[in-house]
Amino acid sequence: MDLDLSYISALVREGNQGFLYAKKEGVTSDYLKRLPKHVFAFIEKHVTEFGEFPSTEFLLIKTKIKLNEPKDSLEMLTKEVKKRHLWEHLTEAHDKMGVNLKVGKPYEALEEVQRSLRGIYQKNMGGGKVGSLLKVGSEVLDLYDRIKNGERGILTPWPTMNEMTLGFWPGDLVVFVGRLGTGKSFLMLLLAREAWMNGKKVLFVGTEMSRLKLATRFYSIHLKMPYKSLRKGQLGDFQEKVFKKRVREIENEEGFYIMGDEVKVDMAEIEATLDEVRPDILFVDGMYLVTNEGLSRYERVSNTADDLKKIAKQKNIPIVVSQQFNRLAGASRSALIAENVALSDTIGWNADLLIALYQQDDMRGDKTMGFKPMKIREGEPIDFFSNWDFDNMDFEEQTYGTGVSDDEEGDDDDDPSGRDGDDDNDLLL
């Protein structure tokens, strides 16, 4: 593989966002060789002068470079060019140090070592995280202009959530927490479908159920077919005809990928699949069932939360997961707090968005789901409510009853056992 050509090809493929990532990682034209070195310098000059990445056509005309189709991500290639640059820098320092030692000049050799280390720190070749905050200014301006011009993160089906978050952004770890039977898997599929419908490439990891069951739920949502009737093979004649026709029409479409059916799903498999698929967003349904290192279940879940947050930042994608409450949460809205997330405090610490799902008895009868932000790094937390109607597959946000605070909560006649009540909800894991 021609590392330099692959790197510059991946950079051009990613465009302005790729260039910003390269600059954040400290890559300069000095990290590359031959023509790719000059192409990087050309891109850097163009961005400085005109404030935007050159078009691919213009770049090819001006530089005469012939790009390839790199199989690896820009992130992986960036690691490789940085590693090579560090190796070359250390090799040069080693050679100079050896010359000084050979002629009996140990102080000069030590000075060479010190000079080499200063260069490593100044250029961030060692992967150090210290840098000038002020140099992030260009990224701040870029983000401001993009938001001003209407750019949003990956949107959800609910306007209030989109208003709070401006969508799910690269690097976000979003955690939805609910008791057993509240419909977390359906929620995750709703979010994944919305992302896919908006042109995003989705990777969905199912830890609790097979691909077949997840696909059945997806099609019931996507085609608005009543899930209970679909699951039991009891659709009406007309519905069944439409269902079969629409499934065949879309079953060969791309962009929605799923991991499932394995006895277990571990973090190593998830990371490998991310490198293969390169999705715009990752969903993990049932984070608590992901296999990871650790001596106890608490430690394994904590390590998974740490790993997912790290991956969200490294891969520059949002990651959305579902998790359960512990029994202390009960059925009371006021008990829906980060401290009652099951198995790990680390989940709350890592989450950029931590949102509770809740259904009190009257809400269940009204086919309503409540969303309560327990933690939101940016934006104003606002409760909102959605239809949760599996007869009509209606999950649209309700336009009343938002903005509930804990002080306004009345006597819910909570079930102290924390049970969810309606046995039919056992279908909605």
FINU-468554 format. One line per field, with one value per residue (C-alpha): residue number from 1; z negated, y negated, x. Coordinates in steps of 0.02 Angstrom, whole numbers, plus 32768, in hexadecimal, padded with zeros to 4 digits. Each point is the difference from the previous one (the first is absolute). Layout:
N
num (NUM,...)
zz (Z,...)
yy (Y,...)
xx (X,...)
This chain:
429
num (1,2,3,4,5,6,7,8,9,10,11,12,13,14,15,16,17,18,19,20,21,22,23,24,25,26,27,28,29,30,31,32,33,34,35,36,37,38,39,40,41,42,43,44,45,46,47,48,49,50,51,52,53,54,55,56,57,58,59,60,61,62,63,64,65,66,67,68,69,70,71,72,73,74,75,76,77,78,79,80,81,82,83,84,85,86,87,88,89,90,91,92,93,94,95,96,97,98,99,100,101,102,103,104,105,106,107,108,109,110,111,112,113,114,115,116,117,118,119,120,121,122,123,124,125,126,127,128,129,130,131,132,133,134,135,136,137,138,139,140,141,142,143,144,145,146,147,148,149,150,151,152,153,154,155,156,157,158,159,160,161,162,163,164,165,166,167,168,169,170,171,172,173,174,175,176,177,178,179,180,181,182,183,184,185,186,187,188,189,190,191,192,193,194,195,196,197,198,199,200,201,202,203,204,205,206,207,208,209,210,211,212,213,214,215,216,217,218,219,220,221,222,223,224,225,226,227,228,229,230,231,232,233,234,235,236,237,238,239,240,241,242,243,244,245,246,247,248,249,250,251,252,253,254,255,256,257,258,259,260,261,262,263,264,265,266,267,268,269,270,271,272,273,274,275,276,277,278,279,280,281,282,283,284,285,286,287,288,289,290,291,292,293,294,295,296,297,298,299,300,301,302,303,304,305,306,307,308,309,310,311,312,313,314,315,316,317,318,319,320,321,322,323,324,325,326,327,328,329,330,331,332,333,334,335,336,337,338,339,340,341,342,343,344,345,346,347,348,349,350,351,352,353,354,355,356,357,358,359,360,361,362,363,364,365,366,367,368,369,370,371,372,373,374,375,376,377,378,379,380,381,382,383,384,385,386,387,388,389,390,391,392,393,394,395,396,397,398,399,400,401,402,403,404,405,406,407,408,409,410,411,412,413,414,415,416,417,418,419,420,421,422,423,424,425,426,427,428,429)
zz (8000,802B,7F57,803C,8096,7F99,7F7A,8077,805B,7F5C,7FD2,80A4,7FE8,7F55,803D,7F85,7F69,8029,800D,7F59,7FB4,804B,7FBC,7F55,8002,802B,80AE,8077,80AE,7FAC,7FCE,80B8,8090,80BA,8058,7F6E,7F9A,807E,8010,7F44,8006,8090,7F9E,7F66,8066,8054,7F5B,7FB6,8094,8029,7F5F,8050,803F,80BC,806F,8036,80B7,7FDF,7F96,8085,8086,7F99,7FB1,8088,7F79,8023,7F65,7FCD,7FA0,7F4F,7FA0,7F57,7FA6,7FF4,7F45,8018,8089,7F92,7F77,807E,8047,7F50,7FC7,8098,7FE2,7F4A,8031,807D,7F80,7F7A,807C,8033,7F49,7FDA,808D,7FC7,7F4B,8037,805E,7F66,7F8E,8078,7FF8,7F44,7FF5,7F86,7FD8,80B9,800C,7F6D,8052,809D,7F99,7FB0,80A8,8046,7F6E,8012,80B7,7FD4,7F81,806E,8094,7F94,8050,7F60,7FF8,7F75,7FDC,7FD2,807F,8012,7FE1,806A,8099,7FFD,8032,80B8,7FD2,7F91,8090,8077,7F87,7FE2,80BB,801E,7F76,8039,80AF,7FBD,7FEA,7F77,7FB9,8020,7FDC,7F9C,8021,7F76,801A,7F48,7FF6,809F,7FB9,7F5E,8054,80B3,802A,7FCE,802A,8021,7F5A,7FA2,7F91,7FEF,7F80,7FF4,7F5C,7FD8,7F97,8046,807C,8029,80B7,8007,8098,805F,7FCC,8043,80A5,800D,7FEC,8077,8084,7FF5,801B,8093,804D,7FF7,8067,7F74,8000,7F65,7FA0,7F84,7F7D,7FB2,7F63,7FCA,8099,80AC,80A2,8035,7F69,8011,80BA,7FDC,7F87,807A,808D,7F8C,7FD7,80B0,8054,7F6F,7FEC,7F53,7FAC,7F9D,809C,8066,7F7C,7FF9,80BD,7FEF,8076,8064,80B6,8043,7F7C,8024,80BB,7FE4,7F7F,8072,8095,7F9F,7FAC,80A9,8044,7F7D,7FC5,8075,7FCD,7FAA,7F6B,7F6C,7FBA,7F6C,7F8B,7FAB,7FF1,7FA8,7F58,7FBE,8044,7FC0,8010,8072,807D,7FFA,8021,8091,804D,7FEF,8065,8083,8011,7FD6,7FCB,7FDC,7F5D,7F90,7F9A,7F76,7FC0,7F53,7FD2,7F5E,8064,8063,7FCF,7FC4,7F8C,7F45,7F66,7FDD,8064,7FB6,803A,80AD,801B,7FC0,807A,808D,7FD7,8000,80A4,805A,7FCF,803B,80A5,801C,7FF6,8062,808D,7FFB,7FFE,7F85,7FA1,7FBC,7F80,7F94,7F49,7F71,7F5D,7F5F,7F8E,7F97,8090,7FE2,8062,7FBD,8077,7F73,7FEB,80B5,7FDC,803B,7F5A,8025,80A7,7FED,7FE8,8018,7FCA,8093,807B,7FB8,7FFB,80B7,8048,805B,7FFE,7F7E,801D,7F9B,804C,7F8C,8004,7F69,7FF8,804E,808A,802B,8014,806B,806B,7FD1,7FDD,7F9A,8020,7F70,801E,7F67,8045,8095,801A,806B,8015,7F8C,7FBF,8026,7FE1,8094,802B,8096,803D,7FDB,8062,8042,804C,807A,7FF5,7FD0,7FA4,802A,7F7C,7FA5,800B,7F4E,7F52,8018,7F80,7F68,7F67,7F67,7F97,806E,7FEE,7FA3,7FA1,807F,7F8D,802D,7FFE,7F7B,8052,809B,8072,80A7,7FF6,80AA,8031,80B8,7FE9,7FEA,80BF,8002,7FB6)
yy (8000,7F51,7FAF,7F4E,8010,805B,7F79,7F6E,8060,801D,7F49,7FC6,807C,7FB3,7F4D,7F6F,806D,8071,7F6E,7FBB,80AC,800A,7F55,802D,809A,7F92,8045,7F8D,8015,8037,80A3,8033,8024,7FE0,7FB7,801B,7F8D,7F74,8024,7FED,7F5A,7FC8,802D,7FA5,7F63,8005,8010,7F70,7F8C,802C,8049,80A2,80A7,8001,8063,80A9,7FCE,7F61,8060,8084,7F7D,7F99,808B,8089,8083,80A3,8032,80B4,8050,801B,808F,7FB9,7F6C,7F56,801D,80A1,7FB6,7F68,8073,8055,7F60,7FBC,80A2,7FFE,7F4A,8024,8096,7F96,7F75,8079,805B,7F5D,7FD0,80AD,7FF3,7F54,8039,8098,7F93,7F93,8096,8050,7F69,7FEE,7F70,803C,7F51,7FDD,80A9,7FD0,7F59,805E,806A,7F65,7FA9,8098,8006,7F45,801D,8092,7F98,7F65,8062,8070,8099,8063,7FF1,7F7F,7FA8,7F55,7F76,7F4D,7FE4,7F64,8064,8056,7F59,802D,809C,7F96,7F89,8091,8050,7F5A,7FE0,80B1,7FF3,7F51,8044,8085,8096,8077,80A2,80A3,7FDA,8063,8015,7F82,7F42,7FD8,8075,7FB4,7F52,8031,8055,7FBB,80B9,8083,7FC2,805B,8032,8005,8094,8001,8075,8028,8055,8059,808B,80AD,7FFE,7F46,801E,7FD7,806E,7FAD,7F57,802A,803C,7F60,7F98,806C,7FFA,7F42,7FF4,8078,7FA2,7F62,804F,8038,80A6,8060,8090,8051,8079,806F,805C,8045,8044,8048,7FA0,804D,7FBB,7F56,7FFC,802D,7F6E,7F8C,802B,7FE9,7F51,7FD3,803E,7FD1,80B1,802A,8063,807A,8031,800C,806A,8079,8009,7FAF,7F6B,7FDE,8036,7F51,7FDB,80A4,7FDD,7F52,8044,8087,7F8A,7F77,8077,8045,7F4F,7FC6,809E,7FE2,7F4B,7FD6,7F98,805B,8085,8071,806D,8088,80BB,801D,8057,7F67,7F57,7FBD,7F58,8044,803B,7F58,7FA1,8073,7FEB,7F44,8001,806E,7FA2,7F4D,7FC9,7F50,8039,809B,8046,8080,804A,8045,7FBC,8065,80A2,7FD2,8073,7FA4,8014,7FF8,806D,7FD6,7FCD,7F52,7FF0,8045,7F84,7F72,8030,8006,7F51,7FC2,8059,7FC0,7F4C,8013,804C,7F75,7F81,8066,802E,7F55,8048,7FFB,80A1,8021,808A,8044,802F,8036,7FAB,805E,802C,7F62,7F9B,804D,7FAF,7F4F,7F79,7FAB,809E,7FFA,7FBE,802D,8055,8083,803A,80B9,804C,7F6A,7F4C,7FF2,7FFB,7F5B,7FB9,8029,7FD3,7F5B,8020,806E,8010,8062,8057,800D,8039,7FEA,8060,7F78,7FE3,80B8,7FFE,7F64,804F,7F78,8006,7F7D,7FC5,7FAF,7FBD,802F,7FB5,7F91,7FB1,7F73,7FBB,7FF2,80A4,800C,8091,8030,8086,8070,806D,80B5,8058,80AC,8019,7F70,7FFB,7F4A,7FB8,7F48,7F7D,7FBB,7F44,7FE7,8024,7FD6,7FAA,806B,7FE2,806D,7F7F,8014,80BC,803B,809F,8089,808D,8053,80BB,801A,80A1,7FA1,8075,7FBC,8041,802C,80AE,7FD3,7F8D,8099,8001,7F59,802A)
xx (8000,803C,7FE1,8018,7F8D,7F7D,8009,7FE9,7F75,7FA5,8018,7FB3,7F71,7FD7,8014,7FFB,7FD7,8091,8077,7FC6,801D,80AF,802D,7FBB,8071,8095,801F,805E,8049,80A3,7FAB,7FEC,8075,800C,7F68,7F86,8070,7FE7,7F46,7FE9,805E,7F90,7F63,8043,8025,7F55,7FA4,8066,7FDF,7F4B,7FBD,7FC5,803F,8024,7F8C,8041,7FFB,8064,807D,801D,801C,8079,8067,7FF6,7FEF,7FA3,7F9F,7FDD,7F71,8044,7FB2,8030,7FB5,8054,8010,8062,806E,8022,8040,8073,804D,8019,8051,8075,802D,8028,806B,8063,8017,803F,8070,8052,801A,8045,807F,803B,800A,8066,807C,801D,8014,807A,8074,7FF2,7F82,7F7A,7FBF,7FE4,7FA8,7F90,7FDB,7FCC,7F88,7FB6,7FEF,7FA7,7F85,7FDA,7FD8,7F8D,7FA0,7FF5,7FBC,7F92,8052,7FF4,7F43,8002,7F5D,8046,7FEB,7FCA,7F46,8009,8036,7F56,7FB5,7FF1,7F9E,7F8D,7FDF,7FE1,7F83,7FA7,7FEA,7FC2,7F7E,7FCE,7FE5,7F8C,8073,7FC9,803F,7FA5,7F4A,7F80,7F45,7FD7,800C,801C,8096,8046,7FE9,8059,8093,8007,800B,8080,80AF,80A5,804F,7F5A,7FD6,7F42,7FB1,7F46,7FD0,7F5E,7FB7,7FE1,7F70,7FFF,802B,80BA,8020,7F71,8045,80AC,7FB6,7F99,809E,8064,7F77,7FF7,80BC,7FF7,7F6D,8069,808A,8074,805A,7FC8,8050,7F8A,8040,7F7B,8036,7F58,7FA9,801F,800C,7F5B,7FA4,8052,7FD8,7F4A,7FF4,8057,7F87,7F6B,803E,8035,7F62,7F8C,7FC0,7FB7,8089,7F95,7F9E,80A0,8057,7F6D,7FE7,7F54,8007,7F64,7FFF,8022,8085,8056,8004,804B,807A,8046,800C,805B,807B,8034,8013,807B,8059,8094,801D,80A4,8036,7FB3,8074,7FE4,8065,7F9C,7FE1,80A6,8003,8058,8038,80A5,8057,8088,7F7D,7FA8,80A2,802F,7F53,800B,80A1,7FAD,7F5A,8038,7F51,7FC5,7FB2,8006,7F6F,801C,7F5D,8023,80AC,7FFB,800D,809D,808F,809B,8094,7FDF,7FF6,7F4A,7F67,800D,80B3,7FD8,7F71,806E,8089,7F82,7FC3,80B4,8027,7F65,8024,80B4,7FC6,7F81,808D,807F,7F89,7FAD,7F50,7F6E,7FDD,7F52,7FE2,7F75,8013,7F90,7FD3,801D,7F6F,8018,7FB8,7F55,7F74,8013,803A,8061,8069,803A,80AE,80AE,8028,7F7A,8047,8024,80AD,8072,801E,8076,7F6F,7FC2,80AF,8023,7F56,7FE9,7F45,7FAC,7F45,7F80,7F68,7F6B,7F4B,7F92,7F5C,7F95,8081,8001,7F44,800C,808A,807B,80BC,805A,80B1,805F,80B2,8067,809F,8022,80AB,7FBC,7F51,7F6B,7FB6,7F46,7F89,7F95,7F83,7FE8,7F73,802E,7F78,802B,7F54,8019,80BF,7FF3,8098,7FED,8025,7F6A,7FED,7FC6,8041,80B8,806D,7FD4,806D,8014,7FA3,7F66,7FF9,7F67,7FD8,801A,7FC6,80A5,8010,8087,8037,8039,7F9D,7FCA,7F4F,7FB8,8039,7FF1,8093,806D,7FFF,8058,80AB)
